[in-house]
Amino acid sequence: MPQKKSLQALPVVCLMGPTASGKTALACELYETGKFELISVDSALVYRDMNIGTAKPTAAELAQYPHHLIDIIDPTQVYSAAEFVEDVSQIIDEIHASDKIPLLVGGTMLYFRSLIMGMADNLPAANLEIRTEIEQQAEQHGWQFIHDELQRVDPRAAIRFKPSDRQRVLRALEVYRITGRAISDLHDDQENQLNSQYAFDLHAIIPDRTLLHQKIAQRLDMMWQIGFLDEVRQLREKYQLHENLPSMRAVGYRQAWEFLEQGGQTEAELQQMKEKALFATRQLAKRQYTWLRSLRELHVFNIYNTVNEGILDLRMKYR
């Protein structure tokens, strides 16, 4: 269960959502109130010179609506969730010291989860022998049988995870067999390590999927029009990059990299690459939805279908 916060807990507003959902527009609207400072929670926006493919705010927009944790490393570098938590914790302290409210905005759910729940350093690594044993039992007796065992050893996890949530059920039971402790209790330990002076106020924009897919397609079309492929060419010339770097494995960049590596030239090859990028971006949005569902199993937060709903709610709350 989420930890209890002190009566003097300082708010940290978290605005989450899938790609192209309108998070940045809402954050900038709230910045106009003068009450907030903005912190980017995006694993791609940390990279310098990766502007078009990340839908990074322009230099003019960043001058008007400054964000922490944008353009902090080169595309040749790696930035982990642990580094994010360390950096953002310091920034949160500095923002509160200036009598402003930290507003974290982005779509990298691992970063949000690591900050809110704590790093999973007390959870054991996967154990192939135990996993195989559980999977064999499931094959023999069914996943309801496995879920029934989870119910006996970790009732809270059994409530959160249905028998059809096989990977989560497997992981929860694996952790118990390795440690002798319920994964729910270990999550509690993680949360209790967090600084109790902060109260995370969670909000998410989750539009209708059909509408979101339309927005994703429109955004990608605009990116191609304003020179996304040229941006990737310039990155390859400026930096010593390779395809396994996290920066070049970002959605869109990976597909553009493969196109250039393979010497794509024809219109058909270009169109095929664009279709791959569109599919990959939709898959990213799907994973973001999944992350949000898993986070909501442990925390209560407000969900908005539109940016306007979020503006009205948060303006009223922090007026």
C-alpha positions in Angstrom: 0.0 0.0 0.0 1.2 3.6 -0.6 3.0 5.1 2.4 1.3 7.5 4.7 2.4 11.1 4.1 3.0 13.6 6.9 0.6 16.5 7.4 3.3 18.8 6.1 3.9 16.8 2.9 5.0 18.9 0.0 3.2 18.2 -3.3 4.9 16.8 -6.3 2.5 16.8 -9.3 3.1 14.1 -11.8 1.4 14.4 -15.2 1.6 11.2 -17.2 0.2 9.9 -20.4 1.0 8.1 -23.7 2.8 9.8 -26.5 0.9 12.6 -28.4 -1.8 12.8 -25.7 -1.3 16.5 -25.0 0.7 16.4 -21.7 3.1 19.2 -22.7 0.3 21.5 -23.7 -1.3 21.0 -20.3 2.0 21.5 -18.4 2.7 24.7 -20.2 -0.8 26.0 -19.5 -0.2 25.3 -15.8 3.2 26.9 -15.9 1.4 30.1 -16.9 -0.1 30.3 -13.4 3.3 31.0 -11.9 2.9 28.2 -9.3 4.9 25.5 -11.0 8.3 24.6 -12.4 8.4 21.9 -15.1 10.5 18.8 -15.1 10.7 16.5 -18.1 10.2 12.8 -17.5 11.2 11.6 -20.9 14.1 9.2 -21.7 14.5 10.7 -25.2 14.3 14.4 -24.4 17.5 14.1 -22.3 19.5 13.9 -25.6 21.0 17.0 -27.2 20.3 17.4 -31.0 17.5 14.9 -31.0 14.7 17.4 -31.5 12.3 16.5 -34.3 12.0 12.8 -33.6 11.4 13.4 -29.9 8.8 16.1 -30.5 11.0 18.3 -28.2 9.7 21.8 -27.5 11.4 24.3 -29.7 14.1 26.7 -28.3 11.5 29.5 -28.3 9.0 27.3 -26.4 11.7 26.2 -23.9 12.6 29.8 -23.3 9.0 30.6 -22.5 8.3 27.3 -20.7 11.6 26.1 -19.3 11.9 22.4 -18.5 14.5 20.7 -16.3 16.2 17.5 -17.6 16.0 18.4 -21.3 19.2 18.4 -23.4 21.4 17.2 -20.6 23.5 14.5 -22.4 24.8 13.6 -25.8 23.2 10.8 -27.9 26.4 8.7 -27.3 25.7 8.5 -23.5 23.3 6.4 -21.4 20.9 7.7 -18.8 19.4 5.2 -16.4 16.3 5.3 -14.2 18.5 5.4 -11.2 20.3 8.5 -12.5 16.9 10.1 -13.2 15.7 9.5 -9.6 18.9 11.0 -8.2 18.8 14.1 -10.5 15.1 14.7 -10.1 15.1 14.4 -6.3 17.6 17.2 -6.1 15.6 19.3 -8.5 12.4 18.7 -6.5 14.2 20.0 -3.4 15.4 23.1 -5.2 12.0 23.9 -6.6 10.3 23.6 -3.2 13.1 25.8 -1.7 12.0 28.5 -4.2 8.3 28.1 -3.1 7.2 26.6 -6.3 5.5 23.3 -7.0 7.4 20.6 -9.0 5.4 19.5 -12.1 6.8 16.4 -13.6 5.5 15.8 -17.2 6.3 13.0 -19.6 5.7 9.5 -20.8 8.6 7.4 -19.6 6.7 5.3 -17.1 9.7 3.5 -15.8 11.1 6.9 -14.6 7.8 7.7 -12.9 7.5 4.3 -11.3 11.1 4.4 -10.1 10.6 7.7 -8.4 7.2 7.1 -6.9 7.8 3.5 -5.7 11.5 3.5 -5.2 14.2 1.6 -7.1 13.6 -2.2 -7.1 17.0 -2.9 -5.4 15.3 -5.2 -2.8 13.7 -7.4 -5.4 15.5 -10.5 -6.5 16.7 -11.1 -10.0 14.8 -13.6 -12.1 15.5 -17.3 -11.3 15.3 -19.5 -14.4 15.0 -22.7 -12.4 12.1 -21.4 -10.3 10.4 -19.8 -13.3 10.6 -23.0 -15.3 9.1 -24.9 -12.3 6.2 -22.5 -12.1 5.5 -22.6 -15.8 5.6 -26.5 -15.8 3.1 -26.5 -12.9 0.9 -24.1 -14.9 1.1 -26.3 -17.9 0.1 -29.3 -15.9 -2.6 -27.7 -13.6 -3.6 -24.4 -15.3 -2.9 -20.8 -14.3 -5.9 -20.8 -11.9 -3.9 -23.3 -9.8 -0.9 -21.0 -9.8 -3.1 -18.0 -8.9 -4.6 -20.0 -6.0 -1.1 -20.5 -4.6 -0.5 -16.8 -4.9 -3.7 -16.2 -3.1 -2.4 -18.2 -0.1 1.0 -16.5 0.1 0.2 -13.0 -1.1 -3.5 -12.1 -1.0 -2.9 -8.5 -2.0 -1.1 -9.5 -5.2 -3.8 -12.0 -6.0 -6.4 -9.3 -5.8 -4.4 -7.0 -8.1 -3.4 -9.7 -10.6 -5.9 -11.9 -12.4 -5.0 -15.5 -13.4 -4.8 -14.2 -17.0 -2.0 -11.8 -16.0 0.4 -14.7 -16.3 3.7 -12.7 -16.2 2.7 -10.8 -13.1 1.4 -13.8 -11.3 4.6 -15.7 -12.3 6.8 -12.9 -11.0 4.9 -12.5 -7.8 5.1 -16.2 -7.0 8.7 -16.4 -8.1 9.7 -13.6 -5.7 7.9 -15.4 -2.9 9.7 -18.7 -3.6 13.0 -17.0 -3.7 12.7 -14.7 -0.7 10.0 -16.2 1.4 8.3 -12.8 1.4 5.3 -11.5 -0.5 6.1 -9.1 -3.3 3.5 -6.7 -1.9 5.5 -6.5 1.3 8.7 -5.8 -0.6 7.0 -3.1 -2.6 5.9 -1.6 0.8 9.5 -1.6 1.9 10.5 0.2 -1.3 7.9 2.9 -0.8 8.9 3.4 2.9 12.4 4.3 1.7 11.0 7.4 -0.1 11.3 10.8 1.6 8.0 11.0 3.5 7.9 14.8 3.2 6.6 14.5 -0.4 3.1 13.8 -1.5 2.9 12.5 -5.1 -0.2 13.9 -6.8 -0.8 11.7 -9.8 -2.6 12.7 -13.0 -2.8 11.1 -16.4 -4.2 12.1 -19.8 -5.5 9.0 -21.6 -7.4 9.9 -24.7 -9.6 7.5 -26.7 -7.3 5.1 -28.5 -8.7 5.9 -32.0 -8.2 9.6 -31.4 -4.7 9.0 -30.1 -3.7 6.9 -33.1 -4.9 9.8 -35.3 -2.8 12.2 -33.3 0.2 9.9 -33.6 -0.1 9.7 -37.3 -0.5 13.5 -37.7 2.6 14.1 -35.5 4.7 11.6 -37.5 3.6 13.2 -40.8 4.7 16.6 -39.5 8.0 15.2 -38.3 8.8 13.8 -41.8 7.8 17.1 -43.4 10.1 19.2 -41.2 13.1 17.0 -41.8 13.3 14.1 -39.3 15.3 11.9 -41.7 17.8 14.8 -42.2 18.1 15.1 -38.4 19.1 11.5 -38.2 21.6 11.9 -41.0 23.2 14.9 -39.1 23.3 12.9 -35.9 25.2 10.1 -37.6 27.7 12.7 -39.0 28.2 14.6 -35.7 28.4 11.7 -33.2 30.0 8.3 -33.0 26.8 6.4 -32.9 25.8 2.8 -33.3 22.4 1.0 -33.5 22.5 -0.4 -29.9 22.8 2.9 -28.1 19.6 3.8 -26.2 19.3 7.0 -28.2 19.2 5.2 -31.5 16.8 2.6 -30.2 14.2 5.3 -29.5 11.0 4.9 -31.5 11.4 6.6 -34.9 15.1 6.8 -34.7 15.5 3.1 -34.9 13.5 2.8 -38.0 15.3 5.8 -39.6 18.7 4.3 -38.7 17.8 1.0 -40.3 16.6 2.8 -43.5 19.8 4.7 -43.8 22.0 1.7 -42.9 20.4 -0.3 -45.6 20.8 2.5 -48.1 17.1 3.0 -48.7 16.5 5.3 -51.6 13.2 4.4 -53.4 9.9 5.9 -52.5 8.6 2.5 -51.7 11.4 1.9 -49.2 10.8 5.3 -47.6 7.1 4.6 -47.2 7.8 1.2 -45.7 10.1 2.8 -43.2 7.5 5.4 -42.3 4.9 2.7 -41.8 7.3 0.8 -39.5 7.8 4.0 -37.4 4.0 4.5 -37.2 3.5 1.0 -36.0 6.3 1.2 -33.5 4.9 4.5 -32.1 1.5 2.9 -31.6 3.1 0.0 -29.8 4.9 2.5 -27.6 1.6 4.1 -26.7 0.2 0.6 -26.0 3.1 -0.1 -23.6 2.5 3.3 -21.9 -1.1 2.3 -21.3 0.0 -0.9 -19.7 2.5 0.9 -17.5 -0.3 3.3 -16.4 -2.6 0.4 -15.6 0.1 -1.4 -13.5 0.8 1.9 -11.6 -2.8 2.4 -11.0 -3.0 -1.0 -9.3 -0.9 0.5 -6.5 -1.8 4.2 -6.6 -4.9 6.3 -7.1 -4.7 9.0 -9.7 -7.0 11.2 -11.8 -7.5 10.3 -15.5 -8.5 12.9 -18.1 -9.8 12.2 -21.6 -8.8 15.6 -22.8 -6.2 18.4 -21.9 -9.1 20.7 -21.0 -10.3 18.4 -18.3 -6.9 18.4 -16.8 -6.5 22.2 -17.0 -9.8 22.7 -15.1 -9.1 20.1 -12.4 -5.5 21.1 -11.7 -6.2 24.9 -11.9 -8.9 24.5 -9.3 -6.7 22.3 -7.1 -3.7 24.6 -7.1 -5.4 28.0 -7.4 
